[in-house]
């Protein structure tokens, strides 16, 4: 009596999303009455490591609660059925504009997981193995063996799907050298990590700490070392506890990510996609000699973002433009970059109303201050201006650009590994911190707990200390005995600490030039170095070159991850088919396996 077996390695949001799609598609594609689904993850199913409920209550999500869903809608282009469900704010009974705590999101994900399990067909048994998977082997045309840490016998699987999520990485050469210097001189060096998992106890009160990285990992670090150590906010002021270190933060850009937009869209939405849609993406993929991102893709992205910006400016703020939208749109579509700049200058009188992507991306390029104190005041003004703009509907073209960024992302994930630059650009413009976090940043700066280093920051080690310098204040140097790399690890398949991913690569799985696992973009099957898809191994998530913008997404935005989950679920169910000798139908069970 053979039962089919599916092993999913990674039971966080991506694994949960796949499980939901299996449940949604099974009535159409799976006629069998016996299926074992093994979820392998040392962390709780649903939330996984990143969204586990056991973490500091001070840490928030980075999205409004109304912008978080694990459920499909009719905007998702997929073959499977839509199975609607509540957004986070509907499920938790929160104001939609709330930035919920990560514990709340963890509870939501646990509920989504339990609902997905309950929706599986009769006879399906879900086993959770709270362990790490360390290796997968087996013949291409036969059952796979998935080896678990601490167990002598493998799990046997007809199919294996890797939904590993974000991974740790071995340090690169620079990080190894800095860590070795720290050990030799009694310093503190914290390499790239998930901040919620970092041991921050070695960062001592009152002492300077150099921080390299000004994105979301820094925001978590800031929270845990201030409020997390007993400080508190009173209005616009921060009252220190005396247990905080002094954080000196800088990065390549030298500024925090742009604030989340604090208002909703009213009136007409920009009709997207316009210049980078499925047809243009298909044409790029069909090029026999491939494509270059900067030469072939970026001009389409730039034109799409500009289209959304000016559509909103003309339709919502007509008093700030000259001429009619229809005439402007026709000319905008027809001309190249140089002519577009002239067209915009003639139709949009105020330069502040024109879209300048370079200035948005690198606002400190060419900016110089005469002293560190001038830099502190200048950066506070920059953050204050950003907060005002991102919370003022008079600047609603910013929201239109945000929507265009989401639309563009949905197309770019189809192109595979396009390099890291785009993801940094997208995050800086579209995935910044909640406005209240930037207000806290201002309060910490005024209290002297937070100091800005500016752009182009370099870090070195000499004379028994770490030293940081930046381009924004020429000649200024800060010394400290502690250095924190406030950024996520970059786990290539060769440097990932995950032994399963490394062993797959060693056994012949292909990787892109940037070190991502190569997969078939149609359904996520793992590719070998000859480009052949493995019939029994799939992979989804940020470790692959089909990475989406996240395991969950905003409602009604097409959700690339949902589309990928659906395609993989359907391919898996079609492969499995009915078992050879179905067991008697039983109700599905949820079982915890040791």
LINPEZI-V221578 format. One record per residue. N is the residue number from 1. RES is the residue in three letters. PHI is phi in degrees with one decimal (NA if undefined). BURIAL is b if it has 16 or more other ideal C-beta (glycine too) atoms within 10 Angstrom, else e. Layout:
((N,RES,PHI,BURIAL) (N,RES,PHI,BURIAL))
This chain:
((1,UNK,NA,e) (2,UNK,-86.7,e) (3,UNK,-106.0,b) (4,UNK,-71.7,b) (5,UNK,-135.9,b) (6,UNK,-121.2,b) (7,UNK,-108.2,b) (8,UNK,-112.2,b) (9,UNK,-95.8,b) (10,UNK,115.2,b) (11,UNK,-111.8,b) (12,UNK,-81.7,b) (13,UNK,-58.6,b) (14,UNK,-71.5,b) (15,UNK,-62.8,b) (16,UNK,-66.0,b) (17,UNK,-62.5,b) (18,UNK,-64.5,b) (19,UNK,-60.8,b) (20,UNK,-61.3,b) (21,UNK,-71.6,b) (22,UNK,-62.3,b) (23,UNK,-63.0,b) (24,UNK,-70.0,b) (25,UNK,-92.2,b) (26,UNK,-59.2,b) (27,UNK,-58.5,e) (28,UNK,-84.5,e) (29,UNK,-110.6,b) (30,UNK,-122.3,b) (31,UNK,-95.1,e) (32,UNK,-73.6,b) (33,UNK,-115.5,b) (34,UNK,-140.4,b) (35,UNK,-149.6,b) (36,UNK,-102.3,b) (37,UNK,-112.7,b) (38,UNK,-104.0,b) (39,UNK,-100.2,b) (40,UNK,-112.0,b) (41,UNK,-169.4,b) (42,UNK,-69.9,e) (43,UNK,-103.3,b) (44,UNK,-62.7,b) (45,UNK,-60.6,b) (46,UNK,98.8,b) (47,UNK,-78.5,b) (48,UNK,65.8,b) (49,UNK,-70.8,b) (50,UNK,-69.6,b) (51,UNK,-107.1,b) (52,UNK,-57.0,b) (53,UNK,-74.1,b) (54,UNK,-89.0,e) (55,UNK,-152.0,b) (56,UNK,-56.6,e) (57,UNK,-69.2,e) (58,UNK,-78.6,e) (59,UNK,-87.0,b) (60,UNK,-107.2,b) (61,UNK,-71.8,b) (62,UNK,-104.5,b) (63,UNK,-133.2,b) (64,UNK,-60.6,b) (65,UNK,-61.4,b) (66,UNK,-75.8,b) (67,UNK,-100.2,b) (68,UNK,-122.7,b) (69,UNK,-143.1,b) (70,UNK,-109.7,b) (71,UNK,-121.8,b) (72,UNK,-78.1,b) (73,UNK,-142.5,b) (74,UNK,-70.4,e) (75,UNK,-80.4,e) (76,UNK,-81.5,b) (77,UNK,-83.0,e) (78,UNK,-151.5,b) (79,UNK,-83.9,e) (80,UNK,-80.5,b) (81,UNK,-76.9,e) (82,UNK,-75.5,e) (83,UNK,-123.0,b) (84,UNK,-66.7,e) (85,UNK,-162.3,b) (86,UNK,-73.9,b) (87,UNK,-71.6,b) (88,UNK,-59.5,b) (89,UNK,-69.8,b) (90,UNK,-68.5,e) (91,UNK,-67.5,b) (92,UNK,-90.1,b) (93,UNK,67.7,e) (94,UNK,-104.7,b) (95,UNK,-60.3,e) (96,UNK,-61.1,e) (97,UNK,-91.0,e) (98,UNK,-74.3,b) (99,UNK,-97.3,b) (100,UNK,-69.8,b) (101,UNK,-69.4,b) (102,UNK,-67.1,b) (103,UNK,-62.8,b) (104,UNK,-64.7,b) (105,UNK,-62.3,b) (106,UNK,-60.4,b) (107,UNK,-66.5,b) (108,UNK,-61.0,b) (109,UNK,-65.0,b) (110,UNK,-62.9,b) (111,UNK,-64.8,b) (112,UNK,-60.8,b) (113,UNK,-60.2,b) (114,UNK,-63.9,e) (115,UNK,-66.9,b) (116,UNK,-63.1,b) (117,UNK,-61.7,b) (118,UNK,-64.7,e) (119,UNK,-89.9,b) (120,UNK,-71.8,b) (121,UNK,-67.7,b) (122,UNK,-56.2,e) (123,UNK,88.5,b) (124,UNK,-89.4,b) (125,UNK,-117.4,b) (126,UNK,-103.8,b) (127,UNK,-111.0,b) (128,UNK,-100.8,b) (129,UNK,-107.9,b) (130,UNK,-77.3,b) (131,UNK,-142.1,e) (132,UNK,-97.3,b) (133,UNK,-87.6,b) (134,UNK,-112.9,b) (135,UNK,-163.7,b) (136,UNK,-132.9,b) (137,UNK,-143.7,e) (138,UNK,129.5,b) (139,UNK,-70.5,e) (140,UNK,-56.9,e) (141,UNK,-102.0,e) (142,UNK,-132.3,e) (143,UNK,-61.2,e) (144,UNK,-92.9,b) (145,UNK,-116.7,b) (146,UNK,-111.2,b) (147,UNK,-93.6,b) (148,UNK,-108.9,b) (149,UNK,-61.7,e) (150,UNK,83.7,e) (151,UNK,-124.7,e) (152,UNK,-88.7,e) (153,UNK,-108.7,e) (154,UNK,-83.6,b) (155,UNK,-80.9,b) (156,UNK,-94.4,e) (157,UNK,-137.6,b) (158,UNK,-71.8,b) (159,UNK,-139.9,b) (160,UNK,-127.5,b) (161,UNK,-123.2,b) (162,UNK,-95.1,b) (163,UNK,-122.9,b) (164,UNK,-77.1,b) (165,UNK,70.3,b) (166,UNK,-78.0,b) (167,UNK,-122.2,b) (168,UNK,-79.0,b) (169,UNK,-134.0,b) (170,UNK,-66.8,e) (171,UNK,-66.3,b) (172,UNK,-80.2,e) (173,UNK,-61.8,e) (174,UNK,-61.6,e) (175,UNK,-66.3,b) (176,UNK,-63.2,e) (177,UNK,-66.3,e) (178,UNK,-65.3,b) (179,UNK,-64.2,b) (180,UNK,-64.6,e) (181,UNK,-63.0,b) (182,UNK,-61.3,b) (183,UNK,-62.8,e) (184,UNK,-72.0,e) (185,UNK,-119.5,e) (186,UNK,66.9,e) (187,UNK,-99.3,b) (188,UNK,-116.5,b) (189,UNK,-130.7,b) (190,UNK,-107.4,b) (191,UNK,-73.4,b) (192,UNK,-52.1,b) (193,UNK,-162.8,b) (194,UNK,-79.8,e) (195,UNK,-56.3,b) (196,UNK,-62.9,b) (197,UNK,-98.1,e) (198,UNK,-78.3,b) (199,UNK,-87.6,e) (200,UNK,-97.6,b) (201,UNK,-65.3,e) (202,UNK,-77.5,e) (203,UNK,-85.9,b) (204,UNK,-88.2,e) (205,UNK,-56.5,e) (206,UNK,78.6,e) (207,UNK,-88.7,e) (208,UNK,-71.3,b) (209,UNK,-129.2,b) (210,UNK,-79.8,b) (211,UNK,-126.2,b) (212,UNK,-107.0,b) (213,UNK,127.0,b) (214,UNK,-126.9,b) (215,UNK,-96.5,b) (216,UNK,-71.2,b) (217,UNK,-63.8,b) (218,UNK,-65.9,b) (219,UNK,-58.7,b) (220,UNK,-60.9,b) (221,UNK,-59.9,b) (222,UNK,-57.0,b) (223,UNK,-65.0,b) (224,UNK,-69.2,b) (225,UNK,-94.6,b) (226,UNK,-119.5,b) (227,UNK,-58.1,b) (228,UNK,-64.5,b) (229,UNK,-111.7,b) (230,UNK,99.2,e) (231,UNK,-72.9,b) (232,UNK,-149.4,e) (233,UNK,-105.2,b) (234,UNK,-123.3,e) (235,UNK,64.0,e) (236,UNK,-91.6,e) (237,UNK,-109.8,e) (238,UNK,-109.1,b) (239,UNK,-106.7,e) (240,UNK,-68.0,b) (241,UNK,-90.3,e) (242,UNK,91.4,e) (243,UNK,-101.5,e) (244,UNK,-82.8,b) (245,UNK,-76.9,b) (246,UNK,-103.0,b) (247,UNK,-93.9,b) (248,UNK,-104.8,b) (249,UNK,-114.3,b) (250,UNK,-153.5,b) (251,UNK,-164.7,b) (252,UNK,-63.7,b) (253,UNK,-78.9,b) (254,UNK,83.5,b) (255,UNK,-133.3,b) (256,UNK,-70.4,b) (257,UNK,-58.9,b) (258,UNK,-61.9,b) (259,UNK,-59.7,b) (260,UNK,-57.6,b) (261,UNK,-73.9,b) (262,UNK,-104.4,b) (263,UNK,-147.4,e) (264,UNK,-98.7,e) (265,UNK,-87.5,b) (266,UNK,-116.8,e) (267,UNK,81.3,e) (268,UNK,-71.5,e) (269,UNK,-82.4,e) (270,UNK,-62.8,b) (271,UNK,-75.3,e) (272,UNK,-111.1,b) (273,UNK,-78.1,b) (274,UNK,-120.6,b) (275,UNK,-116.5,b) (276,UNK,-136.7,b) (277,UNK,-122.1,b) (278,UNK,-56.6,e) (279,UNK,-65.3,e) (280,UNK,-66.8,b) (281,UNK,-66.0,b) (282,UNK,-59.4,e) (283,UNK,-65.1,e) (284,UNK,-63.8,b) (285,UNK,-68.6,e) (286,UNK,-83.9,e) (287,UNK,-64.4,e) (288,UNK,-65.2,e) (289,UNK,-99.8,e) (290,UNK,76.4,e) (291,UNK,-141.7,e) (292,UNK,-111.8,e) (293,UNK,-60.4,b) (294,UNK,-65.1,e) (295,UNK,-79.3,e) (296,UNK,-106.5,e) (297,UNK,-100.9,b) (298,UNK,-56.9,b) (299,UNK,-57.7,e) (300,UNK,-70.1,b) (301,UNK,-61.8,b) (302,UNK,-59.4,b) (303,UNK,-67.6,b) (304,UNK,-66.3,b) (305,UNK,-64.8,b) (306,UNK,-64.4,b) (307,UNK,-57.9,b) (308,UNK,-62.4,b) (309,UNK,-58.9,b) (310,UNK,-77.0,b) (311,UNK,-58.6,b) (312,UNK,-67.1,b) (313,UNK,-61.8,b) (314,UNK,-69.7,b) (315,UNK,-85.6,b) (316,UNK,-105.3,b) (317,UNK,-135.1,e) (318,UNK,-63.1,e) (319,UNK,-68.8,e) (320,UNK,-103.6,e) (321,UNK,-132.9,b) (322,UNK,-117.8,e) (323,UNK,92.6,e) (324,UNK,-103.8,e) (325,UNK,-61.5,b) (326,UNK,-58.8,e) (327,UNK,-68.6,e) (328,UNK,-62.2,b) (329,UNK,-61.9,b) (330,UNK,-62.4,e) (331,UNK,-70.5,e) (332,UNK,-59.1,b) (333,UNK,-69.2,e) (334,UNK,-90.7,e) (335,UNK,-104.1,e) (336,UNK,-87.4,e) (337,UNK,-57.4,e) (338,UNK,-65.1,e) (339,UNK,-67.0,e) (340,UNK,-63.1,b) (341,UNK,-60.6,e) (342,UNK,-67.2,e) (343,UNK,-60.9,b) (344,UNK,-64.0,b) (345,UNK,-61.3,e) (346,UNK,-77.4,e) (347,UNK,-99.6,b) (348,UNK,-122.8,b) (349,UNK,-62.5,e) (350,UNK,-87.9,e) (351,UNK,-56.1,e) (352,UNK,-66.9,e) (353,UNK,-92.0,b) (354,UNK,-93.1,b) (355,UNK,-79.7,b) (356,UNK,-122.8,e) (357,UNK,-66.1,b) (358,UNK,-63.8,e) (359,UNK,-69.0,e) (360,UNK,-65.2,b) (361,UNK,-77.2,e) (362,UNK,-131.0,b) (363,UNK,-68.2,b) (364,UNK,-98.5,b) (365,UNK,-58.8,e) (366,UNK,79.8,e) (367,UNK,-85.8,e) (368,UNK,-131.9,e) (369,UNK,-117.5,b) (370,UNK,-80.6,e) (371,UNK,-157.2,e) (372,UNK,-58.2,b) (373,UNK,-67.7,e) (374,UNK,-63.6,e) (375,UNK,-62.1,b) (376,UNK,-59.4,b) (377,UNK,-66.5,e) (378,UNK,-65.6,b) (379,UNK,-68.4,b) (380,UNK,-63.4,e) (381,UNK,-62.4,e) (382,UNK,-60.6,b) (383,UNK,-65.4,b) (384,UNK,-61.1,e) (385,UNK,-64.4,e) (386,UNK,-63.5,b) (387,UNK,-62.0,b) (388,UNK,-60.9,e) (389,UNK,-64.6,e) (390,UNK,-76.3,b) (391,UNK,-118.7,e) (392,UNK,-119.0,e) (393,UNK,-61.5,e) (394,UNK,-64.3,e) (395,UNK,-107.6,b) (396,UNK,-62.5,b) (397,UNK,-57.1,b) (398,UNK,-60.4,b) (399,UNK,-69.3,b) (400,UNK,-64.1,b) (401,UNK,-63.8,b) (402,UNK,-58.2,b) (403,UNK,-63.1,b) (404,UNK,-67.8,b) (405,UNK,-60.2,b) (406,UNK,-63.8,b) (407,UNK,-62.4,b) (408,UNK,-61.4,b) (409,UNK,-58.7,b) (410,UNK,-60.4,b) (411,UNK,-86.3,b) (412,UNK,-66.0,b) (413,UNK,-63.2,b) (414,UNK,-73.2,b) (415,UNK,-83.8,b) (416,UNK,84.6,b) (417,UNK,-79.9,b) (418,UNK,-105.3,b) (419,UNK,91.1,e) (420,UNK,-80.1,e) (421,UNK,-60.5,e) (422,UNK,-58.7,b) (423,UNK,-66.2,b) (424,UNK,-67.1,e) (425,UNK,-61.6,b) (426,UNK,-60.2,b) (427,UNK,-63.1,b) (428,UNK,-62.3,b) (429,UNK,-87.2,b) (430,UNK,-116.4,b) (431,UNK,-127.9,b) (432,UNK,-81.2,b) (433,UNK,-77.5,b) (434,UNK,-58.1,b) (435,UNK,-51.2,b) (436,UNK,-58.4,e) (437,UNK,-67.7,b) (438,UNK,-69.9,b) (439,UNK,-65.5,b) (440,UNK,-63.3,b) (441,UNK,-59.0,b) (442,UNK,-62.4,b) (443,UNK,-63.8,b) (444,UNK,-65.9,b) (445,UNK,-64.8,b) (446,UNK,-64.1,e) (447,UNK,-81.2,b) (448,UNK,82.0,e) (449,UNK,-82.1,b) (450,UNK,-123.6,b) (451,UNK,-127.6,b) (452,UNK,-94.8,b) (453,UNK,-101.1,b) (454,UNK,91.6,b) (455,UNK,-92.8,b) (456,UNK,60.7,b) (457,UNK,-71.3,b) (458,UNK,-119.5,e) (459,UNK,-127.0,b) (460,UNK,-136.2,e) (461,UNK,-133.2,b) (462,UNK,-164.2,e) (463,UNK,55.9,e) (464,UNK,79.5,e) (465,UNK,-141.5,b) (466,UNK,-91.9,b) (467,UNK,-129.6,b) (468,UNK,-124.3,b) (469,UNK,-140.3,b) (470,UNK,-133.0,b) (471,UNK,-80.8,b) (472,UNK,-75.2,b) (473,UNK,-123.0,b) (474,UNK,-57.2,e) (475,UNK,88.6,e) (476,UNK,-79.5,b) (477,UNK,-133.0,e) (478,UNK,-118.2,b) (479,UNK,-108.3,e) (480,UNK,-157.5,b) (481,UNK,-100.0,b) (482,UNK,-138.6,b) (483,UNK,-135.2,b) (484,UNK,-119.1,b) (485,UNK,-91.3,b) (486,UNK,-87.7,b) (487,UNK,-157.9,b) (488,UNK,-77.1,b) (489,UNK,-63.5,b) (490,UNK,-113.8,e) (491,UNK,-85.2,b) (492,UNK,-68.4,b) (493,UNK,-63.5,b) (494,UNK,-84.6,e) (495,UNK,-104.1,b) (496,UNK,-61.7,b) (497,UNK,-76.7,e) (498,UNK,-72.1,b) (499,UNK,-67.1,e) (500,UNK,-64.1,b) (501,UNK,-65.6,b) (502,UNK,-64.6,b) (503,UNK,-68.7,b) (504,UNK,-59.2,b) (505,UNK,-64.5,b) (506,UNK,-63.0,e) (507,UNK,-85.7,e) (508,UNK,122.2,e) (509,UNK,-66.7,b) (510,UNK,-82.6,b) (511,UNK,-127.9,b) (512,UNK,-79.9,b) (513,UNK,-57.7,e) (514,UNK,-90.5,e) (515,UNK,87.9,b) (516,UNK,-89.0,b) (517,UNK,-67.9,b) (518,UNK,-82.7,b) (519,UNK,-132.5,b) (520,UNK,-70.6,b) (521,UNK,-68.7,b) (522,UNK,-71.2,e) (523,UNK,-142.9,b) (524,UNK,87.0,b) (525,UNK,-66.4,b) (526,UNK,-70.1,b) (527,UNK,-96.3,b) (528,UNK,-92.1,b) (529,UNK,-71.8,e) (530,UNK,-92.2,e) (531,UNK,85.4,e) (532,UNK,-84.4,e) (533,UNK,-74.6,b) (534,UNK,-73.6,b) (535,UNK,-70.3,e) (536,UNK,-126.8,b) (537,UNK,-130.0,b) (538,UNK,-125.8,b) (539,UNK,-149.6,b) (540,UNK,-134.3,b) (541,UNK,123.3,b) (542,UNK,-69.2,b) (543,UNK,-83.8,b) (544,UNK,-111.6,b) (545,UNK,-84.1,b) (546,UNK,-112.7,b) (547,UNK,-60.7,b) (548,UNK,-95.1,b) (549,UNK,-80.8,b) (550,UNK,156.7,b) (551,UNK,-72.4,b) (552,UNK,-128.2,b) (553,UNK,-154.9,b) (554,UNK,-71.8,b) (555,UNK,-60.9,b) (556,UNK,61.1,e) (557,UNK,-125.2,b) (558,UNK,86.7,b) (559,UNK,37.6,b) (560,UNK,-54.3,b) (561,UNK,-63.8,b) (562,UNK,-63.6,b) (563,UNK,-62.2,b) (564,UNK,-65.0,b) (565,UNK,-57.5,b) (566,UNK,-64.7,b) (567,UNK,-62.8,b) (568,UNK,-68.6,b) (569,UNK,-61.0,b) (570,UNK,-68.5,b) (571,UNK,-64.7,b) (572,UNK,-65.5,b) (573,UNK,-66.1,b) (574,UNK,-65.5,e) (575,UNK,-68.7,b) (576,UNK,-67.9,b) (577,UNK,57.9,e) (578,UNK,-72.3,e) (579,UNK,-60.8,b) (580,UNK,-63.1,e) (581,UNK,-133.8,e) (582,UNK,-59.0,b) (583,UNK,-74.8,e) (584,UNK,-58.7,e) (585,UNK,-59.7,e) (586,UNK,-134.3,e) (587,UNK,-68.1,e) (588,UNK,-63.5,b) (589,UNK,-126.7,e) (590,UNK,-111.4,e) (591,UNK,-125.1,e) (592,UNK,-96.0,e) (593,UNK,-104.4,b) (594,UNK,-80.8,e))
